[in-house]
């Protein structure tokens, strides 16, 4: 299991991550825009170039981010525009951590299989801390 930081932006995620890459070096492990989402996601044309997900290895950690638009409940608020991201070890492990950490909090996305091939969920705990958990499903 590992914990990583996930940052939320309002349209300047690409610019921020270009800066981080210039400082820390390396290449993006992943870079997807909302335009890469399946057609049934109904992404407005004005948001298709925004970053849906980017990840950059920094030492043994991964810095991740995305643009949050009005259709995703945004814009983000500076000071609370981050979440702790857990890399789960199995679906059962994710279920256990999700149940314990989300108790008394607010679930934004229940654990579910996603179009990007993961078992994923997100929530804010009862202390106001944002969390997400992701387990990459084995490819069939």
N, C-alpha and C positions, 0 to 999 in steps of 0.2 A: 504494500500500500504506500502511496505517496500523497503528499499535499502540495498543491501548487496555487498560485495566485491567478485569478481571472479578473481582468479589468474591463469596465464598460465605458464606452465613449458615445458622443453625440455627433458622429460624422467625421471625426478626425482620428479614428483608430489606425488607419493606414499610415498617416503622418507620424503618429506616436510610435508605432512599431518600426517604422523606418529609422527613427531616431534610436530606439532601443537596439536595433540590429547594428547600427553604426557604432554604438558604444560597446556592446557585448560581443559583437562578431557573430559568425555563423549564418545559417540560412533558415528561412521559415520552414518548419516541419509541415505545416498546413497553412493554406490561405484560400478561403472560400468567401465569395460574396453572396448576398441574398439572391442574386440572379442565378446562382448555382442550385437553388432549392428546386424541388420538383414543382411542376406546373400547378398542382392542386394547392400549393402554399399561397397562391394568389398574392404574390409580392407586388406592391405598387411600383410602377416604372421608376418613380422618383427615389426608390430605395434599393434598386437592383445593384448599384455599384458600391453600396455600403458593405462593410466587412461583417460577414456572419460569424466567422471564426478564423483566428490566426493563432499560431503557436510558434514560440521561439525558445529553443533550449538555451538555458543559461546555467552553465555548470551542470550539476546533477538535478536541477529544477527545470520547470517549464513555465514560462510566462505566456499567458493566453489572454485574448481579448476579443471584443466585438463591438460594433456600433449598435446601440439600442435606439430605435426610432419610435415614433408615436404608435405604430402598429404593434410594438412589443412592450408597451407600457411605459415608454420613456418620456422625455429624455432623462438620462441618469442624473443624479444629484451629486455634485462634487463632495467628497468626504465619505460617501457611502456607495461609490461607484466601483465596488469590487466584491468578489466572493471568494471563498476558499473552495478549491476544487479538489475532490478526492478521486483518486484512481482506484476503483474497487478491484478486488481479487476474484470475485464471482458474482453472479446475480444474487445468490443467497447472502453474501457478504454485504452487497449494496442494500438489500432489503432490511437487514439487521441495523446497519448504520443509519439508514434513512428513517426507520421507525423511531430509533432512540433520539436522534438529533432533531427531528422535526416535531417531536411531541411538544405540544403547547405553542408551537409556532405557526407559520403560514406556508402552506405548500403552494408553490407557483406552478410546478409541473410534476405530477405524480410519476413515479418510476414507470418507464415504458420503453419498448424497443423503438428505435428511431430510424429515419431514413439514412442516417450516416453509419448505420451498422453497430450501434451501441445500445446499451441499457442505461438510461439516463433519467435523472430527476433533479429538481431544484427546489429550494425552500429557504425561508428566513426563520432562524431559530427563535426561541422565546426571548432571547436577549438582543434581537435585532441584527444578528450577524447573518449574512448571506452565505449559503452553501450550495454546492452542486456535486453530484456524484456521477461518474461515468465508468462503465465497464465495456470494453470493446468486445463485441460478440465474435466467437470463432466464425470464420468464413466457411460457408457450406460448399 
